[in-house]
Amino acid sequence: MPRMITELEQRNGPRNLWEPIRPPRWREMPAGTTLRFGRDSAIEIGTDPVDRKVSGRAVELCHDGERWHITATNRHGVDLYRWGQAARPLTVGVSEPVVWPRIALYVRGDEAAYQHWILCDDPTMPTLPPDRTTTDTERTPQSSLTARQLEAVYEVFEDLLAWPPRYPSRPRSPKEAAGPLGVKEDGVRRLLESARAKAAKLGPIGNSLDDPTYIHTLVSHGCILPQISDVDSRIRPPSTLGAE
């Protein structure tokens, strides 16, 4: 499958709901290609409407055939979102290699009015925790989640597992998730506790059921995988729809 990228810009609409300013324009990203994003770059972001808090050159992105290389140059910063992981700021001016099947770059501008995203989709890439290599990415039977555990995880951590990312995001409480799942609150807790116990065999799990650390661990070990259902068809690259 080809690797695909797009810019996604959103405005703060009625009732504080974010809505796309225009449909995403997906394009293939051949190996060795370098693209620049910003108000005065080959791919414009923050220009229609104008967001003067976005730099003329905000992000440089390339792919060497094995990994993404990202250089943040936006004066207000750029945050890296790897699907299913905690977001973190990139160091301005430093090129950083990233291996992950779905990454999003949040270009900070006038955050009360606009959100500027660069989405990168390469389904051939693995998810990799820090102590593993690209040849060691298989989940073990003991750590695999049941269908009901996955349903509970997706219901409670929908914002974390959404694509494109949701900013800001928060987990639902077991009480909020109980109705959609058709179980009682205690049943949701039991499902999350069993998922957390499986994560404990693999890595960090955090301090509580609403701490997403154990979800990060399960994702990085391949126990929770990206799904078509995560993504609105208006956002997903057309070439990969129905591929999973």
N, C-alpha and C positions, 0 to 999 in steps of 0.2 A: 504494500500500500504506500502511496506517496505521502511524504510529510507535508503538512499544510499549515499555513499561518493566516491570521487575519487581525485587523484592528477592530475593536468593538468599543464604541463610544456611547455613553448613556447620559441622560439628563434626569435631574430630580423632578419628577412629575407630581401630579396631584396626590395628596395624602402621603407624601414622602416615598412614593414608589418609583424605582428606577426603571426607565424605559429607553430602548435603543433610539439613538438619534437617526440612524439609517441602517439598512441591512448590512451585515458583515460581508466583506469582499474577500472570500477565500482565494488563496493562491498557493501553488506548489513552491516548495523551497528546495531546489536542487543542491546537492552537496557542493561546497565551495562558494556558495552565494553569500554575499553580505548585503544586508538591508539596513537602512537608517530610518528612524521614525522621529517625528517632531514637527514643530510649526514651520520650520524652513528646511525640511528633509524630503527625500524622494517619496516617502510615504507620510502623508500629512496627518497629524493628529492635533487636536486643539485649535483647528482653524475655522471650522464651520459647525457651530458658532465658535467665535474666538475665545480661547482660554489663555490669557497672557501669562498665566503661571506655569504653563508648559514651555519648556525650552525649545529653541529652534532645532537643536539636536538633542533628543532626549534619550534615545536607546539605539545601540548598534547591535545587530543580531546576525550571527552566521551559523552554519552547520558544516562540520567537517566529514560527515558521513557516519559518524559514531556518536557525536554529542553536539549539543547546542553550546555556543559561546556567546555570552551576553555581556555587553559593556553598558552600564548605566551612566549617562551624562546629564540627566535632568537635574536642574538646580534644586528642585524641591524633593528629589529622591525618586527611587523606583523600588517597589516591593516585589519579591519573587514568591509566587504561589506554585508549589508543586501539588498536583491533585492529591487530596487526602492528607496533606501535611500542614504544619504550621507555617504561616507566612513569615518572611523575614526581609529586612531591607538589604539591598545590594550596596556594596561599597562603590561610591561614585568614582569613575575613572579607571576601575580595575576590571579586566576581562575575566569572567568566571565560567568554567565549563559546567554543564548541567546534563545529566542523563535521567530522563523521566518521560513517560509516555504523554503526559499532558502537563504543560506549564503555562502559567499566565503571568504577565508582567503588568503591574498596576503602576501607571505613570501618575505621580501625584501632581495635581494642579489646583484648581478652585474646587475643593472637595465638597463644598456645600451645594454646588450647582452641577458638577459634572464628574463622571468617572471615565477614565481612559484606560483601556485594556489592550494588551497584545496577547493573543492566544496562539499557542504552538501545539500542534497535534502530530505525534509520531507514534502510532500504535505498535511499531516494531521494538520500541525501547522498553526495557524492564523497569520495575521499581526496585531500588537498591538501598537497603539500610547501610550505614557507614562501614560495617565490618564484613560486607559481602562483595562478591564480584559478579560480573555479568554471566558467569558460568554457574552461579549458585543462587538461583532465584526461585526454586520450587518450594511451595508450601508443603508441610508435612500433614499426613492424615490427622494427627492429633490436634493440629492447629486449625484445621478447616472448620468453617462455621456452617451450622445447619441453615436451612432456608428460613426458619423462624428467627434465628439469631440475626441473620442478615437483614430481615425485615425490620426487626427492632432497632438495629444499628442505623439503618437508613432513615427510619422515622425520627429517631432522636437526634441524629447528627446530619440531618438533611442539608443544612447550610454548609457544613464542612465538605460534604461529598458532592455538592452541586457543581455543575459545569455549564457556563463559566462560573467562577467563584462568586460568592455573595459577600458583600462588604457593606456594613459590618455584619457579623454572623454570630449566632448563639445556638447552643443545643436546646432542644425541647426537654421539658421535664418528663419523667415517666408518667405522671398524671396526664399531661397533654397528649402523650403518645398512645395512651391506653385505648381511647376511643377508636382512632383509625385502625389500630391493630386488632380490635375486637377482643381484648383481654383486660383484666383488671390491672391496676397500677402495680401490685405485687408481682404479677406475671411479667410485666415489662422489666422490672428490676431483676427478676431471676434470669431472663434472657440476656440482659446486659452483663450480669455477674458471670454467667457462663462464658460469654465472649471475652470478658476481661481476664478470666482464668486461663483461657487459651493463649491470650496475648502474653500473659506472665511467663510462659515457657519460651518466649521469643525475645523479649526485651522490656523496656520501660512501660509501665501501665498507669502512671500518675497516681493521684491521691483519692479519687472518687469516681463514681459512675458517670458524672457529667464532665469529668476531665478528659479531653479528647486524646490524651497521650496514648492510651491503649489502641485507639483507632489508628493513629499514626503508625504504631507498631504493626498492626494487622495489615494495613495497606502496604507498608514497605516490605513485608514478607509474602505478598501475593495472596493473602487470605481474603482481601476485599479488592475486587478488580473494577476498573472503569466499565460502565455499561452504557448502551445506547439510551436506556431509559433515564440516565442522568441528565441528558442533554436535549434541549429544545431543538427541533429539526431546523429552526431558523438560524441556529447558532452552529450546529454540527456541520463539518465539511461534507458536502453531498457525496463525495467519492467513498466515504466510509460509512454512510448510512446503511444499516442492515448487515454490516460486516461481522458483528459479534454474535 
